[in-house]
Amino acid sequence: MTNFSRGQKGKLADLGLSGAFNVLIDIDPAALVVDISCFGLDSADKLSDERYMVFYNQLASPANEIRMSMAGRAASFALNLDALPASIAKLVFVAAIDGGGTMRNVGASSMTLGDKVQFPWSGADFQDEKAVIVGEIYRKDGIWRFGAVGQGFSGGLSALLKHFGGTEATPGASSAPPAAPPVPPPPTPRQAPLSLSKVTLDKRGDKVSLDKRSGSKGFGRIHVNLNWNRGATQGSGKAIDLDLGCMYELADGRPGVVQALGDVWGDFDRPPYMRLAADDRTGQSADGENLAINGDHFHDLKRALIFAFIYDGAPNWAATDGVVTIDMPGQAPIEVRLDQGGKQTMCAIAMIDNRGGSMQVTKLAEYFSQQGRESGHELMDRRFGFGLRWTTGSKH
């Protein structure tokens, strides 16, 4: 693999990269919350089409030419440069701090293109900046090239969006277009402002309440994603394998569980109105573990306990650098980080409650381990009163 230093540039073809490859941004956040994004800019270095800003609230460009997945402290971008429209001349990869702290606090980090090029950098390269433009993939004279930038930026993600000419949605502001002039120009598609909103539940007991959008049947497809640091291993060298699950109670009082152990996958269109995606046994899938809840049947659900357990490869929860994201149409994503706990195997992450049709999400961050003959599952069930019967299970 070729190492690039700050300011170095090269043609992708000379580096052994073709039109389709992955870009990995791996950051040691040092207890900070760092958001990683990609801006697809035009030849004037402007975000003229806001559908080409790919970040936590918009994980793919219109035709999946840029597709982002988050994995603990890293973000992976699957690129297909040949499929990008001619109007996109540059992809700018940035990292921005959400909250307190500055880029100087960040540890050893890197940007990697496929298995060919790596640009290592760290907070030692910066001072009090809140963001950094890490690198660029750009088209010049019809040829795609890579530039290792490593340039600090004084503002955060909102300031970067403004710098590149994008428009941020203002909470509560009307999205109606201005009145048309007497002689309107030829009509062009109107782009909605980008929402940078997200909800982070930091402390145990933090909660957020959500209402259904006016005129909607429910909350739509609720996507629960569990992701973690792919680079961490235990002494045996095994990759971390976390499993996502959900204990639930339906509105009629029936309890149950959805999890990979015992092959209890659930059903999206029939009770329990939730379905766990196929389990990744390797711990290497960039998409992590995923659960879909049918929010249009939210009235059939009383509560749902989102949990995870360490199936293999991690000595403790701190090593996982895990994060759960709950996402649904028309709502800011809800983020819960697994930043506590020790050597326990189970974590009760968050409770989703139906409160008269409104959704309340509460961070639990409670950890359990087997005690005698009583498993972590049983202890967690008893703590939250689902009343399930448990037998020893395995993944097939």
N, C-alpha and C positions, 0 to 999 in steps of 0.2 A: 504494500500500500504506500502511496506517495503522500508525504506530509507537506502541507502548505503552511506558509507563514503569513502574517498580516500583510495585505497589499499585493500578494502574489496572485497572478492570473494565468489561465491556461484554457486552451480549446478542449471541449469535452471529448472530441474524437481522439485527440492526442493522448488523453488520459484513459482511453479505453472504455468510455461511456457512450452508450447509444441513446435513443430517444426515450426509453422507458427504464427507470431505475428508482431506487429509494434514496431519500435524504433523511438522515437521522440527526436530530439535534438533541444532544445529551448534556444536561446541566446539573451540576451539584448545587442545589439551591441554598444549602446551609441554613435550613429552617425558614427560608423565605418562600413566598408563593410567586412563582415565575410562570408567566403565560407566554407560550411560543406560538408564533403566527407566520403566515406567508402572504405577502402582498403581490398580486399579479398586476404589474404596471404597464402602461402604454409607452410609446416611444418618447413621450415628454416626461417620463417618470411620475405619472399621475395614475391614481386609481380611478380611471374613467368608467370602469364597470365594477361595481362593488360586489358583484357575485364572485369576483376573483380575489376577495380577501378570505382566506381559509384560516379558521381559528376555532376556539372552543364552542362558539355559537353557530358556526357554519363550517361543517367538517369536510365539505367537498365543493369543488367548482361545478358549474352547470352540467357538464358532461363527464364528470369524474376525471378530468385531466390532471387535477391536483386533489389528492384524497389524504386526509390527515387522520391518524390514530394516535391516541395518547397512552403512554405506558409508564406510569409512575413519574419519574423525573424527566423522562424523555418524550419526544414527539417524533413520529415517523410520517414522512410525506411520500406517498407513492405518486410519482410523476410520469406523465406521458407527454413529453414535449412535442412530439409530432402531431398530437391531437389538439394542441392549443390553437386558438384563432390567431390570425395574423396581427390582430390588435394588441395582443399580449407580447411585449418585447422583453420583459424582465420579471424574474421572480426574486423577491427580496425576503429573506428569512430573518425574523427579529425575535428577541426575547425581551419581555417587559415585566417589571416587578409590580405586583398587585398588593398595595399596602406599604408598610414601612420597610426601611432598608434601602441600600443602594447596591449597584453592581459590583462595587469593590468587595462586598461580602460573599459573592459567589465563589465557589470552589472550582476545581479542575473541570473543564467542560470541553465539548468538541462538536464539530459539524462534520458528518461523514457522508460521502456520496458513493452509493453502492458499496463495493469492496475495493474501490480504487483510490480514493482520495480522502484524507482526513485533515481538518483544520483544528488543531488544539488551541484553546484559549482559556483564560481564567479571570477572576475578579481582580487579580493583581495588575491587569492591563488597564483598569479603570479607576475613577475617583468616585464622585457623588452622583453619577448618572443613574437614571431610573430604568434605562433600557439600553439595548445594544443592537445595532444592525450587524448580524453575524456574518452573513455571506450573501452573494447574489449569483443567480444563474441568468445570463442575459444573452440576447441575440444581437450580433454585430456582423454586418455584411453577410447576413444569411446564415451565419455559423454560431451555434450555441457555445458559450464559454462559462467558466466559473471564476468568480473573484472572491478571495478571502478578505472580508472587509474589517470586521472587528472594531467598528466605530461606535463610541458611546453616544447616547442621546439623552438630553436632560429631562424630557417628559416621559410619561408612561405610554400605555397602548393608545389611550384617547388622543394624546398629542401626536403620536405617530400617524394615526388615522387622519388627523387634520393636516399634518405635514405632507402626506401623500394625496391630499385633495379629496378625501372621503368625507362623508357626512354621518355623524353619530346621532342616533335616535335620542330624543329628549323624552324622559318619562312623562307621560300625561299630555304631551304636545300633540296637536292634531296632525294627522298624516295626510290631510286633504291637500291637493295641489293648489297653487295660487290661481286666481281667476284668469281666464284666458284673455290675451290682448285682443283688440278689435280685429286685427288681421293676424291670425295665428300662423306660426311657421309650420312646416310639415311635421306631423306628429311623430314623436319618438317614445319608446317605452319609458315609463317613469320608474325609477328605482327607489325602493323604500330605503330610508336611512338604516344604517347598521346598528344593531343593539349590542353594546359591549357589556350588558348587564349579566351578572351571575350572582348567585347566593352561596356564600361559603358558611357552613355551620362549623364554627371553630371549637366551641367548648361543649362538653357534655351537658345536655339539657337545652342547648340552643334549638330553636324551632322556627319554622316559617309556615304561614297559612296561604293557600292558593284557592281562588274561586274559579269556577268554570267560566270560560269566555262567553259573553252574551250570545245567545242563539245556538250554542253548541249543545250536543247531546251529552257530552262528558268531557274528559280530559284528553281524548284521543289515545294514540299509542304511547304509553309511558315506557321509556327505555332506561333500564338500570344497567350501568356498566361498572365492572370492577377491573381495575388495572393496577399494575405494580412494576417495580424495577426489575427488568429482565436480566440486568447484569449481576445481581446479587446471588450468591450461592452460599451453601453451608460448607463445613469442612470436607464433606464427601465430594464436593464439586457438583452436586445436583442442582439443577435450576429450580427456582421457586415455583411451586404449583399451588396457587390459591383456588379454592372452590367457592362459588357464589351460591347462595340458597335463600329460600324465603319460607318462613312459617306464616300461615295466614289463618284468619277466621272470617268466614263469609257472613253476610248479613243475617242468614238464618241460623247462625251459631255453629255451623259445621267447621271444624278445624282441619288443617292439613299442612303438608310441607312439599316444597318443590326443591329438588337437589339432584346432583349427579349420583350420589351414593344411593344404591338401590334402583337406579334408573327411573326416578320419579320426576319426569320432565314437565308435567302439567299440560294444559291445553289453553290456547289463546281465545278460542271462540266459544268454548263451553266451560262450565265450572272446572277449575277455580279461576278461569279468565286470566291466566298467566302462563307463560311458557319459557322454560330455560333453554337457551341455545346449546348445541352440542358441546360437551366438555372437551377442553384442550388438555390432553394428558402430558404434553411436553413442557408446558409453562412458557412456550416461546411465541405463542400467537400474539401479534401486536394489538389485536382487537380485544384481548383480555377475555373476561367472562361476561355474558350478557343475559339479561332477563327482560322479557317484554310483558307488560301488564296492560290488559285491555281497559283503558280508561273510559271507554264508552259504556262499560259495565261497572263503573265505580260504585254505583248504587247497590250492587250485589256484594260489595266487599266492606267488611267492618274495619279490619286492620291487617297490616302486612308488616312482618318483621324481616328486614333485610339483614342477612348475616353472611359471614365468610369463615372458612376454616383453612388452616394450613395443612394441605394434604401431604406435601413433601417439599424439602429443599430449603426451608428457612428456619433459622434458630430462634427467631423472635419477630414480633410485629414491627419493631423499629427497622429491621433489615428489609422488610418488604417495600417500604415507601409507598404503601397502597393508597388508592383513592377511589371512592365511589362517586359516580355522577348520575344524577336522576334528571332525565331530560324528557320534555313533552312539548307538543306544538303550542306556540304562542306564549310560552312561559320561559323565564330565565332559568338556565340550568342550575341545579342544586348540587353542590360539591361537599363531600364529607371525607376528610383525610383520616387514615388509620395511623395516627401519630402518637398513640399511647400504647399501653400494654407491654407485657414482657414475654415470657416463654409459654404463655397459654396457647392452646390450639384453636379456640373458637373466639369470634368477635361478633357481638350483637351491634350492628353498625347504626341502623336507623329504623324508626317506626313510622309507617305511613298509616294515619288514622283518617277514617271518614267521619267528619264532624258535621252532620246535617247536610251532606252534599259537598261541603268544602273539604279540601285536602290539607292535613297538617302533617308536616315532616319534622321529626325530632331526632337530633343526634343522640345516640345512646352511648357508644364507645364503652361497652361493658365486655369483659373478657372472662373466659371460662376454660378450665381444663378438667380432665377426668379425675374424679375423686373416688378411689376404691373401684367399685364395680359400676359406678354411675358415670356415664359419658358426659362430655361437654355438651352434646345435644340435649341430653336429659336435664342437665343443670340449667341450661338456658331456657328450655321449655318450662321448667318449674318456676323459674324466676319471673317469666312473663305470662304464665297461666294459660297456655294453649291446651294442655291436657291430652297430649298425644301419647301413643304407645310406641316404644322404640325397641328395635332388634338390631343386632350387628349386621352391617351392610358393607358393600364394597363397590368399586367402580369397575364396569366391564368394558 
